[in-house]
Amino acid sequence: MRFINVGYGNMIAVERIITLTSPDSAPIKRMIQDAKDAGRVIDVSCGRKTRAVIITDSDHIILSALQAETIANRLEENYVSTPDDAL
């Protein structure tokens, strides 16, 4: 299982990520609020502004203070450095 850093020492499993998006659109904001009401939000922003929203296959929503592009670059680096074929 591979992990990536999503900010401030917090790691998530790469295989569990469904999508990575910005928190600016109204549908994403509604999705976050619904998940908060249901107890499915994991806030790893350490009190800072949320700049990326990660949706997992378990319907959890992870809020990160890192830009979505930064996390996407880390995902690409992780994939290039350790492809599934090499495991």
N, CA, C and O atoms as a CHARMM CRD file, in Angstrom:
* protein
*
  348
    1    1 MET  N      0.85100  -1.17300   0.00000 PROA 1      0.00000
    2    1 MET  CA     0.00000   0.00000   0.00000 PROA 1      0.00000
    3    1 MET  C      0.89700   1.23600   0.00000 PROA 1      0.00000
    4    1 MET  O      1.85100   1.32600   0.77400 PROA 1      0.00000
    5    2 ARG  N      0.57600   2.18800  -0.88100 PROA 2      0.00000
    6    2 ARG  CA     1.36200   3.41500  -0.98600 PROA 2      0.00000
    7    2 ARG  C      0.59800   4.56800  -0.33800 PROA 2      0.00000
    8    2 ARG  O     -0.63000   4.63300  -0.39900 PROA 2      0.00000
    9    3 PHE  N      1.34600   5.46700   0.27700 PROA 3      0.00000
   10    3 PHE  CA     0.76900   6.62300   0.94700 PROA 3      0.00000
   11    3 PHE  C      1.37000   7.89800   0.37600 PROA 3      0.00000
   12    3 PHE  O      2.49900   7.89800  -0.11400 PROA 3      0.00000
   13    4 ILE  N      0.59400   9.00200   0.44200 PROA 4      0.00000
   14    4 ILE  CA     1.13000  10.31000   0.10400 PROA 4      0.00000
   15    4 ILE  C      0.84900  11.26900   1.24800 PROA 4      0.00000
   16    4 ILE  O     -0.11900  11.11400   1.99300 PROA 4      0.00000
   17    5 ASN  N      1.71600  12.25800   1.36700 PROA 5      0.00000
   18    5 ASN  CA     1.57000  13.28400   2.38700 PROA 5      0.00000
   19    5 ASN  C      0.57400  14.32600   1.87700 PROA 5      0.00000
   20    5 ASN  O      0.76200  14.88800   0.79700 PROA 5      0.00000
   21    6 VAL  N     -0.47200  14.58300   2.64000 PROA 6      0.00000
   22    6 VAL  CA    -1.48000  15.58200   2.26200 PROA 6      0.00000
   23    6 VAL  C     -1.37600  16.82200   3.13700 PROA 6      0.00000
   24    6 VAL  O     -2.31600  17.61300   3.22100 PROA 6      0.00000
   25    7 GLY  N     -0.24200  16.98500   3.78100 PROA 7      0.00000
   26    7 GLY  CA     0.01400  18.18600   4.56100 PROA 7      0.00000
   27    7 GLY  C      0.17000  17.93500   6.03800 PROA 7      0.00000
   28    7 GLY  O     -0.57600  17.16400   6.64200 PROA 7      0.00000
   29    8 TYR  N      1.16400  18.60900   6.61600 PROA 8      0.00000
   30    8 TYR  CA     1.40200  18.61000   8.05400 PROA 8      0.00000
   31    8 TYR  C      1.56600  17.20300   8.63100 PROA 8      0.00000
   32    8 TYR  O      1.08800  16.91600   9.72800 PROA 8      0.00000
   33    9 GLY  N      2.23800  16.33800   7.89300 PROA 9      0.00000
   34    9 GLY  CA     2.54000  14.99400   8.36800 PROA 9      0.00000
   35    9 GLY  C      1.40500  14.00200   8.25200 PROA 9      0.00000
   36    9 GLY  O      1.52800  12.87900   8.74000 PROA 9      0.00000
   37   10 ASN  N      0.31700  14.37300   7.63100 PROA 10     0.00000
   38   10 ASN  CA    -0.82400  13.47400   7.46400 PROA 10     0.00000
   39   10 ASN  C     -0.68600  12.70600   6.15400 PROA 10     0.00000
   40   10 ASN  O     -0.35800  13.28500   5.11800 PROA 10     0.00000
   41   11 MET  N     -0.93500  11.41600   6.20700 PROA 11     0.00000
   42   11 MET  CA    -0.77600  10.55000   5.04300 PROA 11     0.00000
   43   11 MET  C     -2.09700   9.85100   4.73600 PROA 11     0.00000
   44   11 MET  O     -2.86900   9.52500   5.63800 PROA 11     0.00000
   45   12 ILE  N     -2.34300   9.62700   3.43800 PROA 12     0.00000
   46   12 ILE  CA    -3.50900   8.83600   3.03700 PROA 12     0.00000
   47   12 ILE  C     -3.07900   7.81300   2.00700 PROA 12     0.00000
   48   12 ILE  O     -2.09500   8.00800   1.29500 PROA 12     0.00000
   49   13 ALA  N     -3.82300   6.72000   1.93400 PROA 13     0.00000
   50   13 ALA  CA    -3.52500   5.64000   1.00400 PROA 13     0.00000
   51   13 ALA  C     -3.92000   6.05200  -0.41300 PROA 13     0.00000
   52   13 ALA  O     -5.05600   6.46000  -0.65900 PROA 13     0.00000
   53   14 VAL  N     -2.98500   5.94300  -1.32600 PROA 14     0.00000
   54   14 VAL  CA    -3.20900   6.33500  -2.71900 PROA 14     0.00000
   55   14 VAL  C     -4.34700   5.53000  -3.33700 PROA 14     0.00000
   56   14 VAL  O     -5.14500   6.07600  -4.09900 PROA 14     0.00000
   57   15 GLU  N     -4.43100   4.25300  -3.02200 PROA 15     0.00000
   58   15 GLU  CA    -5.42700   3.37300  -3.62900 PROA 15     0.00000
   59   15 GLU  C     -6.85700   3.72400  -3.23600 PROA 15     0.00000
   60   15 GLU  O     -7.79900   3.30200  -3.90700 PROA 15     0.00000
   61   16 ARG  N     -7.03500   4.48700  -2.16200 PROA 16     0.00000
   62   16 ARG  CA    -8.37700   4.82700  -1.67200 PROA 16     0.00000
   63   16 ARG  C     -8.93200   6.10400  -2.27900 PROA 16     0.00000
   64   16 ARG  O    -10.11300   6.40500  -2.10700 PROA 16     0.00000
   65   17 ILE  N     -8.09300   6.86800  -2.99200 PROA 17     0.00000
   66   17 ILE  CA    -8.52000   8.15300  -3.54400 PROA 17     0.00000
   67   17 ILE  C     -9.37300   7.94000  -4.79000 PROA 17     0.00000
   68   17 ILE  O     -8.98400   7.21900  -5.70800 PROA 17     0.00000
   69   18 ILE  N    -10.55000   8.58300  -4.81000 PROA 18     0.00000
   70   18 ILE  CA   -11.39800   8.57900  -5.99700 PROA 18     0.00000
   71   18 ILE  C    -11.18100   9.86100  -6.78300 PROA 18     0.00000
   72   18 ILE  O    -10.96600   9.82400  -7.99400 PROA 18     0.00000
   73   19 THR  N    -11.23800  11.00000  -6.08900 PROA 19     0.00000
   74   19 THR  CA   -11.05800  12.27400  -6.78100 PROA 19     0.00000
   75   19 THR  C    -10.38500  13.28700  -5.87500 PROA 19     0.00000
   76   19 THR  O    -10.40900  13.18700  -4.64800 PROA 19     0.00000
   77   20 LEU  N     -9.78700  14.26400  -6.53200 PROA 20     0.00000
   78   20 LEU  CA    -9.09900  15.35200  -5.86100 PROA 20     0.00000
   79   20 LEU  C     -9.58100  16.63900  -6.51900 PROA 20     0.00000
   80   20 LEU  O     -9.45100  16.80100  -7.73200 PROA 20     0.00000
   81   21 THR  N    -10.13600  17.55500  -5.72700 PROA 21     0.00000
   82   21 THR  CA   -10.75000  18.74300  -6.30400 PROA 21     0.00000
   83   21 THR  C    -10.54500  19.96300  -5.41600 PROA 21     0.00000
   84   21 THR  O    -10.08300  19.86300  -4.27900 PROA 21     0.00000
   85   22 SER  N    -10.89500  21.09500  -5.96000 PROA 22     0.00000
   86   22 SER  CA   -10.86500  22.35800  -5.23800 PROA 22     0.00000
   87   22 SER  C    -12.18300  22.51600  -4.47000 PROA 22     0.00000
   88   22 SER  O    -13.21200  22.01500  -4.92300 PROA 22     0.00000
   89   23 PRO  N    -12.17600  23.19300  -3.33100 PROA 23     0.00000
   90   23 PRO  CA   -13.40500  23.33800  -2.53400 PROA 23     0.00000
   91   23 PRO  C    -14.28600  24.52300  -2.93100 PROA 23     0.00000
   92   23 PRO  O    -15.20100  24.87800  -2.18800 PROA 23     0.00000
   93   24 ASP  N    -14.03300  25.13600  -4.07400 PROA 24     0.00000
   94   24 ASP  CA   -14.68800  26.39900  -4.40700 PROA 24     0.00000
   95   24 ASP  C    -16.09700  26.28500  -4.96200 PROA 24     0.00000
   96   24 ASP  O    -16.88800  27.21300  -4.78900 PROA 24     0.00000
   97   25 SER  N    -16.44000  25.20100  -5.61400 PROA 25     0.00000
   98   25 SER  CA   -17.75800  25.12300  -6.25900 PROA 25     0.00000
   99   25 SER  C    -18.86700  24.82100  -5.24900 PROA 25     0.00000
  100   25 SER  O    -18.63300  24.20800  -4.20800 PROA 25     0.00000
  101   26 ALA  N    -20.05700  25.26000  -5.57800 PROA 26     0.00000
  102   26 ALA  CA   -21.21500  25.05500  -4.69500 PROA 26     0.00000
  103   26 ALA  C    -21.52500  23.56900  -4.46900 PROA 26     0.00000
  104   26 ALA  O    -21.82500  23.19000  -3.33700 PROA 26     0.00000
  105   27 PRO  N    -21.46600  22.71200  -5.50200 PROA 27     0.00000
  106   27 PRO  CA   -21.74800  21.29300  -5.24700 PROA 27     0.00000
  107   27 PRO  C    -20.74600  20.64200  -4.27800 PROA 27     0.00000
  108   27 PRO  O    -21.12300  19.79600  -3.46700 PROA 27     0.00000
  109   28 ILE  N    -19.49200  21.03600  -4.36600 PROA 28     0.00000
  110   28 ILE  CA   -18.48200  20.47800  -3.44900 PROA 28     0.00000
  111   28 ILE  C    -18.74200  20.99500  -2.03700 PROA 28     0.00000
  112   28 ILE  O    -18.60800  20.24300  -1.07200 PROA 28     0.00000
  113   29 LYS  N    -19.10700  22.24900  -1.90600 PROA 29     0.00000
  114   29 LYS  CA   -19.42100  22.79500  -0.58700 PROA 29     0.00000
  115   29 LYS  C    -20.60900  22.07200   0.04300 PROA 29     0.00000
  116   29 LYS  O    -20.60300  21.79200   1.24200 PROA 29     0.00000
  117   30 ARG  N    -21.63800  21.76800  -0.77200 PROA 30     0.00000
  118   30 ARG  CA   -22.79300  21.01300  -0.26300 PROA 30     0.00000
  119   30 ARG  C    -22.36900  19.60800   0.14300 PROA 30     0.00000
  120   30 ARG  O    -22.80500  19.09200   1.17100 PROA 30     0.00000
  121   31 MET  N    -21.51200  18.99000  -0.67600 PROA 31     0.00000
  122   31 MET  CA   -21.03800  17.64300  -0.37100 PROA 31     0.00000
  123   31 MET  C    -20.26800  17.62400   0.95500 PROA 31     0.00000
  124   31 MET  O    -20.42700  16.70400   1.75700 PROA 31     0.00000
  125   32 ILE  N    -19.44300  18.63400   1.17400 PROA 32     0.00000
  126   32 ILE  CA   -18.68700  18.73600   2.42700 PROA 32     0.00000
  127   32 ILE  C    -19.64100  18.89900   3.60400 PROA 32     0.00000
  128   32 ILE  O    -19.47600  18.23800   4.63000 PROA 32     0.00000
  129   33 GLN  N    -20.63800  19.77200   3.46700 PROA 33     0.00000
  130   33 GLN  CA   -21.58600  19.99800   4.56200 PROA 33     0.00000
  131   33 GLN  C    -22.39000  18.73700   4.87300 PROA 33     0.00000
  132   33 GLN  O    -22.61500  18.41700   6.04100 PROA 33     0.00000
  133   34 ASP  N    -22.82300  18.02100   3.83900 PROA 34     0.00000
  134   34 ASP  CA   -23.55600  16.76800   4.04700 PROA 34     0.00000
  135   34 ASP  C    -22.67700  15.74200   4.75700 PROA 34     0.00000
  136   34 ASP  O    -23.14100  15.02400   5.64400 PROA 34     0.00000
  137   35 ALA  N    -21.40800  15.67700   4.36200 PROA 35     0.00000
  138   35 ALA  CA   -20.48500  14.72700   4.99000 PROA 35     0.00000
  139   35 ALA  C    -20.20200  15.11900   6.43700 PROA 35     0.00000
  140   35 ALA  O    -20.06400  14.25100   7.29900 PROA 35     0.00000
  141   36 LYS  N    -20.11500  16.42900   6.71000 PROA 36     0.00000
  142   36 LYS  CA   -19.92700  16.87700   8.10200 PROA 36     0.00000
  143   36 LYS  C    -21.10300  16.45100   8.95900 PROA 36     0.00000
  144   36 LYS  O    -20.93100  15.97800  10.08300 PROA 36     0.00000
  145   37 ASP  N    -22.30700  16.62400   8.41400 PROA 37     0.00000
  146   37 ASP  CA   -23.50900  16.23100   9.15600 PROA 37     0.00000
  147   37 ASP  C    -23.53600  14.73100   9.43200 PROA 37     0.00000
  148   37 ASP  O    -24.05200  14.29400  10.46000 PROA 37     0.00000
  149   38 ALA  N    -22.97800  13.94200   8.51100 PROA 38     0.00000
  150   38 ALA  CA   -22.96200  12.49100   8.65500 PROA 38     0.00000
  151   38 ALA  C    -21.70900  11.97900   9.37500 PROA 38     0.00000
  152   38 ALA  O    -21.58900  10.77900   9.62500 PROA 38     0.00000
  153   39 GLY  N    -20.78100  12.87400   9.70800 PROA 39     0.00000
  154   39 GLY  CA   -19.56300  12.46700  10.41200 PROA 39     0.00000
  155   39 GLY  C    -18.54200  11.78800   9.52100 PROA 39     0.00000
  156   39 GLY  O    -17.78200  10.93900   9.98800 PROA 39     0.00000
  157   40 ARG  N    -18.51200  12.14500   8.24700 PROA 40     0.00000
  158   40 ARG  CA   -17.58200  11.50500   7.31000 PROA 40     0.00000
  159   40 ARG  C    -16.47400  12.43300   6.83100 PROA 40     0.00000
  160   40 ARG  O    -15.79200  12.11800   5.85700 PROA 40     0.00000
  161   41 VAL  N    -16.28000  13.57000   7.49500 PROA 41     0.00000
  162   41 VAL  CA   -15.23400  14.51700   7.09900 PROA 41     0.00000
  163   41 VAL  C    -14.02200  14.33100   7.99200 PROA 41     0.00000
  164   41 VAL  O    -14.14100  14.20400   9.21100 PROA 41     0.00000
  165   42 ILE  N    -12.85900  14.31600   7.36800 PROA 42     0.00000
  166   42 ILE  CA   -11.58900  14.26900   8.08500 PROA 42     0.00000
  167   42 ILE  C    -10.84400  15.54300   7.70700 PROA 42     0.00000
  168   42 ILE  O    -10.42700  15.70400   6.56000 PROA 42     0.00000
  169   43 ASP  N    -10.67900  16.43800   8.65600 PROA 43     0.00000
  170   43 ASP  CA   -10.04500  17.72500   8.39300 PROA 43     0.00000
  171   43 ASP  C     -8.58400  17.65100   8.80900 PROA 43     0.00000
  172   43 ASP  O     -8.27500  17.61000   9.99900 PROA 43     0.00000
  173   44 VAL  N     -7.68100  17.63400   7.82600 PROA 44     0.00000
  174   44 VAL  CA    -6.24800  17.57900   8.10600 PROA 44     0.00000
  175   44 VAL  C     -5.58300  18.91200   7.75800 PROA 44     0.00000
  176   44 VAL  O     -4.38000  18.96700   7.50200 PROA 44     0.00000
  177   45 SER  N     -6.37700  19.98000   7.75300 PROA 45     0.00000
  178   45 SER  CA    -5.83800  21.29400   7.38800 PROA 45     0.00000
  179   45 SER  C     -5.18200  22.00300   8.57500 PROA 45     0.00000
  180   45 SER  O     -4.57700  23.06100   8.40000 PROA 45     0.00000
  181   46 CYS  N     -5.28900  21.45100   9.74800 PROA 46     0.00000
  182   46 CYS  CA    -4.68000  22.01900  10.96400 PROA 46     0.00000
  183   46 CYS  C     -5.09600  23.46700  11.19400 PROA 46     0.00000
  184   46 CYS  O     -4.27300  24.30000  11.57500 PROA 46     0.00000
  185   47 GLY  N     -6.37100  23.76600  10.96200 PROA 47     0.00000
  186   47 GLY  CA    -6.90000  25.08900  11.21600 PROA 47     0.00000
  187   47 GLY  C     -6.67100  26.09800  10.10500 PROA 47     0.00000
  188   47 GLY  O     -7.08600  27.25100  10.21900 PROA 47     0.00000
  189   48 ARG  N     -6.02800  25.68200   9.05100 PROA 48     0.00000
  190   48 ARG  CA    -5.78200  26.59300   7.93000 PROA 48     0.00000
  191   48 ARG  C     -6.90100  26.49300   6.90600 PROA 48     0.00000
  192   48 ARG  O     -7.77900  25.63800   7.02100 PROA 48     0.00000
  193   49 LYS  N     -6.87200  27.36000   5.91100 PROA 49     0.00000
  194   49 LYS  CA    -7.89700  27.37600   4.87600 PROA 49     0.00000
  195   49 LYS  C     -7.83800  26.08800   4.05200 PROA 49     0.00000
  196   49 LYS  O     -6.75700  25.63500   3.67500 PROA 49     0.00000
  197   50 THR  N     -9.00100  25.50700   3.77800 PROA 50     0.00000
  198   50 THR  CA    -9.07800  24.30400   2.95200 PROA 50     0.00000
  199   50 THR  C     -8.84100  24.68400   1.49500 PROA 50     0.00000
  200   50 THR  O     -9.53000  25.54100   0.94300 PROA 50     0.00000
  201   51 ARG  N     -7.85000  24.02900   0.88000 PROA 51     0.00000
  202   51 ARG  CA    -7.52200  24.32200  -0.51600 PROA 51     0.00000
  203   51 ARG  C     -7.67000  23.10900  -1.41900 PROA 51     0.00000
  204   51 ARG  O     -7.59100  23.22600  -2.64200 PROA 51     0.00000
  205   52 ALA  N     -7.88600  21.93200  -0.81300 PROA 52     0.00000
  206   52 ALA  CA    -8.10700  20.72500  -1.61000 PROA 52     0.00000
  207   52 ALA  C     -9.07800  19.81900  -0.87900 PROA 52     0.00000
  208   52 ALA  O     -9.07800  19.73900   0.35000 PROA 52     0.00000
  209   53 VAL  N     -9.90000  19.14500  -1.65200 PROA 53     0.00000
  210   53 VAL  CA   -10.86800  18.18700  -1.11700 PROA 53     0.00000
  211   53 VAL  C    -10.56800  16.84200  -1.77100 PROA 53     0.00000
  212   53 VAL  O    -10.51600  16.73000  -2.99600 PROA 53     0.00000
  213   54 ILE  N    -10.37300  15.82900  -0.94000 PROA 54     0.00000
  214   54 ILE  CA   -10.07300  14.48100  -1.42400 PROA 54     0.00000
  215   54 ILE  C    -11.24400  13.59300  -1.05400 PROA 54     0.00000
  216   54 ILE  O    -11.62000  13.50100   0.11500 PROA 54     0.00000
  217   55 ILE  N    -11.81700  12.94300  -2.04600 PROA 55     0.00000
  218   55 ILE  CA   -12.93700  12.03500  -1.81400 PROA 55     0.00000
  219   55 ILE  C    -12.41500  10.61200  -1.95400 PROA 55     0.00000
  220   55 ILE  O    -11.75200  10.27300  -2.93400 PROA 55     0.00000
  221   56 THR  N    -12.72600   9.78200  -0.95800 PROA 56     0.00000
  222   56 THR  CA   -12.21700   8.41600  -0.94300 PROA 56     0.00000
  223   56 THR  C    -13.30500   7.41400  -1.30800 PROA 56     0.00000
  224   56 THR  O    -14.48500   7.75400  -1.38900 PROA 56     0.00000
  225   57 ASP  N    -12.88700   6.18300  -1.52400 PROA 57     0.00000
  226   57 ASP  CA   -13.82600   5.12800  -1.89600 PROA 57     0.00000
  227   57 ASP  C    -14.73300   4.71500  -0.74100 PROA 57     0.00000
  228   57 ASP  O    -15.71800   4.00900  -0.95900 PROA 57     0.00000
  229   58 SER  N    -14.42400   5.13800   0.47400 PROA 58     0.00000
  230   58 SER  CA   -15.27400   4.83700   1.62700 PROA 58     0.00000
  231   58 SER  C    -16.24400   5.97700   1.92200 PROA 58     0.00000
  232   58 SER  O    -16.85300   6.01600   2.99100 PROA 58     0.00000
  233   59 ASP  N    -16.39000   6.91600   0.96500 PROA 59     0.00000
  234   59 ASP  CA   -17.26200   8.08700   1.08900 PROA 59     0.00000
  235   59 ASP  C    -16.81700   9.07400   2.14900 PROA 59     0.00000
  236   59 ASP  O    -17.60200   9.92500   2.56800 PROA 59     0.00000
  237   60 HSD  N    -15.56800   8.97600   2.59100 PROA 60     0.00000
  238   60 HSD  CA   -15.02000   9.98600   3.48300 PROA 60     0.00000
  239   60 HSD  C    -14.50100  11.13900   2.63800 PROA 60     0.00000
  240   60 HSD  O    -14.07000  10.94600   1.50100 PROA 60     0.00000
  241   61 ILE  N    -14.54600  12.33000   3.20200 PROA 61     0.00000
  242   61 ILE  CA   -14.03200  13.51300   2.53200 PROA 61     0.00000
  243   61 ILE  C    -12.91300  14.07200   3.39900 PROA 61     0.00000
  244   61 ILE  O    -13.10100  14.34500   4.58400 PROA 61     0.00000
  245   62 ILE  N    -11.74800  14.23500   2.78500 PROA 62     0.00000
  246   62 ILE  CA   -10.56900  14.72000   3.48800 PROA 62     0.00000
  247   62 ILE  C    -10.30800  16.14800   3.03100 PROA 62     0.00000
  248   62 ILE  O    -10.20400  16.41600   1.83400 PROA 62     0.00000
  249   63 LEU  N    -10.20300  17.06100   3.98800 PROA 63     0.00000
  250   63 LEU  CA    -9.95200  18.46100   3.70000 PROA 63     0.00000
  251   63 LEU  C     -8.48500  18.77000   3.98800 PROA 63     0.00000
  252   63 LEU  O     -8.00200  18.53000   5.09400 PROA 63     0.00000
  253   64 SER  N     -7.78100  19.30100   2.99300 PROA 64     0.00000
  254   64 SER  CA    -6.35800  19.57300   3.12600 PROA 64     0.00000
  255   64 SER  C     -6.07200  21.04900   2.87800 PROA 64     0.00000
  256   64 SER  O     -6.78500  21.70700   2.12000 PROA 64     0.00000
  257   65 ALA  N     -5.02600  21.56800   3.51900 PROA 65     0.00000
  258   65 ALA  CA    -4.61200  22.95100   3.32300 PROA 65     0.00000
  259   65 ALA  C     -3.67800  23.09300   2.13000 PROA 65     0.00000
  260   65 ALA  O     -3.35100  24.21400   1.74000 PROA 65     0.00000
  261   66 LEU  N     -3.24300  21.98600   1.54400 PROA 66     0.00000
  262   66 LEU  CA    -2.39000  22.04200   0.35900 PROA 66     0.00000
  263   66 LEU  C     -3.24200  22.25100  -0.88600 PROA 66     0.00000
  264   66 LEU  O     -4.40400  21.84600  -0.93200 PROA 66     0.00000
  265   67 GLN  N     -2.65400  22.88400  -1.88900 PROA 67     0.00000
  266   67 GLN  CA    -3.33900  23.05300  -3.16900 PROA 67     0.00000
  267   67 GLN  C     -3.58000  21.68800  -3.80900 PROA 67     0.00000
  268   67 GLN  O     -2.77900  20.76900  -3.63700 PROA 67     0.00000
  269   68 ALA  N     -4.67300  21.55600  -4.54000 PROA 68     0.00000
  270   68 ALA  CA    -4.98300  20.30400  -5.23100 PROA 68     0.00000
  271   68 ALA  C     -3.87100  19.94700  -6.21800 PROA 68     0.00000
  272   68 ALA  O     -3.55000  18.77200  -6.38900 PROA 68     0.00000
  273   69 GLU  N     -3.28500  20.95200  -6.86400 PROA 69     0.00000
  274   69 GLU  CA    -2.19900  20.70900  -7.81400 PROA 69     0.00000
  275   69 GLU  C     -0.97500  20.12000  -7.12500 PROA 69     0.00000
  276   69 GLU  O     -0.30700  19.25100  -7.68400 PROA 69     0.00000
  277   70 THR  N     -0.67800  20.58300  -5.92600 PROA 70     0.00000
  278   70 THR  CA     0.46500  20.06500  -5.17100 PROA 70     0.00000
  279   70 THR  C      0.26200  18.59100  -4.84700 PROA 70     0.00000
  280   70 THR  O      1.18100  17.78400  -4.99300 PROA 70     0.00000
  281   71 ILE  N     -0.93400  18.24700  -4.41100 PROA 71     0.00000
  282   71 ILE  CA    -1.22100  16.84300  -4.08500 PROA 71     0.00000
  283   71 ILE  C     -1.19600  16.00300  -5.35400 PROA 71     0.00000
  284   71 ILE  O     -0.70100  14.87600  -5.33600 PROA 71     0.00000
  285   72 ALA  N     -1.72700  16.53900  -6.46900 PROA 72     0.00000
  286   72 ALA  CA    -1.69700  15.80700  -7.74100 PROA 72     0.00000
  287   72 ALA  C     -0.26200  15.56000  -8.18200 PROA 72     0.00000
  288   72 ALA  O      0.05300  14.48000  -8.68200 PROA 72     0.00000
  289   73 ASN  N      0.60800  16.54400  -8.00500 PROA 73     0.00000
  290   73 ASN  CA     2.02200  16.34600  -8.35600 PROA 73     0.00000
  291   73 ASN  C      2.65200  15.26200  -7.49300 PROA 73     0.00000
  292   73 ASN  O      3.45100  14.46400  -7.98300 PROA 73     0.00000
  293   74 ARG  N      2.30300  15.22700  -6.22200 PROA 74     0.00000
  294   74 ARG  CA     2.82500  14.17800  -5.33700 PROA 74     0.00000
  295   74 ARG  C      2.31400  12.80400  -5.76000 PROA 74     0.00000
  296   74 ARG  O      3.04000  11.81400  -5.68300 PROA 74     0.00000
  297   75 LEU  N      1.06400  12.75100  -6.20600 PROA 75     0.00000
  298   75 LEU  CA     0.51600  11.48600  -6.70100 PROA 75     0.00000
  299   75 LEU  C      1.28200  11.01100  -7.92700 PROA 75     0.00000
  300   75 LEU  O      1.60500   9.82900  -8.04200 PROA 75     0.00000
  301   76 GLU  N      1.57100  11.93100  -8.84500 PROA 76     0.00000
  302   76 GLU  CA     2.32300  11.57600 -10.05000 PROA 76     0.00000
  303   76 GLU  C      3.72600  11.11000  -9.70500 PROA 76     0.00000
  304   76 GLU  O      4.20500  10.12200 -10.26200 PROA 76     0.00000
  305   77 GLU  N      4.39400  11.81100  -8.78900 PROA 77     0.00000
  306   77 GLU  CA     5.73800  11.42000  -8.36500 PROA 77     0.00000
  307   77 GLU  C      5.71200  10.04000  -7.72700 PROA 77     0.00000
  308   77 GLU  O      6.59700   9.22100  -7.97800 PROA 77     0.00000
  309   78 ASN  N      4.71300   9.78200  -6.91300 PROA 78     0.00000
  310   78 ASN  CA     4.57300   8.48700  -6.24700 PROA 78     0.00000
  311   78 ASN  C      4.39100   7.38100  -7.27400 PROA 78     0.00000
  312   78 ASN  O      4.98200   6.30800  -7.15400 PROA 78     0.00000
  313   79 TYR  N      3.57500   7.64500  -8.28000 PROA 79     0.00000
  314   79 TYR  CA     3.31900   6.62200  -9.29600 PROA 79     0.00000
  315   79 TYR  C      4.55600   6.35100 -10.12900 PROA 79     0.00000
  316   79 TYR  O      4.86000   5.19300 -10.41600 PROA 79     0.00000
  317   80 VAL  N      5.27500   7.38700 -10.52500 PROA 80     0.00000
  318   80 VAL  CA     6.46300   7.21800 -11.35100 PROA 80     0.00000
  319   80 VAL  C      7.55500   6.51300 -10.58800 PROA 80     0.00000
  320   80 VAL  O      8.26700   5.68500 -11.15700 PROA 80     0.00000
  321   81 SER  N      7.70900   6.82600  -9.29000 PROA 81     0.00000
  322   81 SER  CA     8.80300   6.24000  -8.52700 PROA 81     0.00000
  323   81 SER  C      8.52600   4.78800  -8.12000 PROA 81     0.00000
  324   81 SER  O      9.46300   4.00300  -7.97700 PROA 81     0.00000
  325   82 THR  N      7.24600   4.42000  -7.93100 PROA 82     0.00000
  326   82 THR  CA     6.93700   3.05200  -7.52700 PROA 82     0.00000
  327   82 THR  C      5.69300   2.55000  -8.24900 PROA 82     0.00000
  328   82 THR  O      4.63300   2.43500  -7.63200 PROA 82     0.00000
  329   83 PRO  N      5.79700   2.24700  -9.54400 PROA 83     0.00000
  330   83 PRO  CA     4.62400   1.71700 -10.24000 PROA 83     0.00000
  331   83 PRO  C      4.23600   0.36000  -9.69400 PROA 83     0.00000
  332   83 PRO  O      5.05500  -0.34200  -9.10100 PROA 83     0.00000
  333   84 ASP  N      2.96900  -0.00800  -9.89900 PROA 84     0.00000
  334   84 ASP  CA     2.47000  -1.29700  -9.38400 PROA 84     0.00000
  335   84 ASP  C      3.25100  -2.47800  -9.94400 PROA 84     0.00000
  336   84 ASP  O      3.38300  -3.50200  -9.27400 PROA 84     0.00000
  337   85 ASP  N      3.77000  -2.35300 -11.16000 PROA 85     0.00000
  338   85 ASP  CA     4.50600  -3.44700 -11.78200 PROA 85     0.00000
  339   85 ASP  C      5.78200  -3.77500 -11.01900 PROA 85     0.00000
  340   85 ASP  O      6.22300  -4.92400 -11.00700 PROA 85     0.00000
  341   86 ALA  N      6.38200  -2.76000 -10.37600 PROA 86     0.00000
  342   86 ALA  CA     7.64500  -2.97100  -9.67900 PROA 86     0.00000
  343   86 ALA  C      7.45700  -3.61800  -8.30900 PROA 86     0.00000
  344   86 ALA  O      8.41900  -4.10300  -7.71400 PROA 86     0.00000
  345   87 LEU  N      6.24100  -3.62800  -7.81600 PROA 87     0.00000
  346   87 LEU  CA     6.00000  -4.20400  -6.48600 PROA 87     0.00000
  347   87 LEU  C      5.93400  -5.65400  -6.62800 PROA 87     0.00000
  348   87 LEU  O      5.73800  -6.36200  -5.64000 PROA 87     0.00000
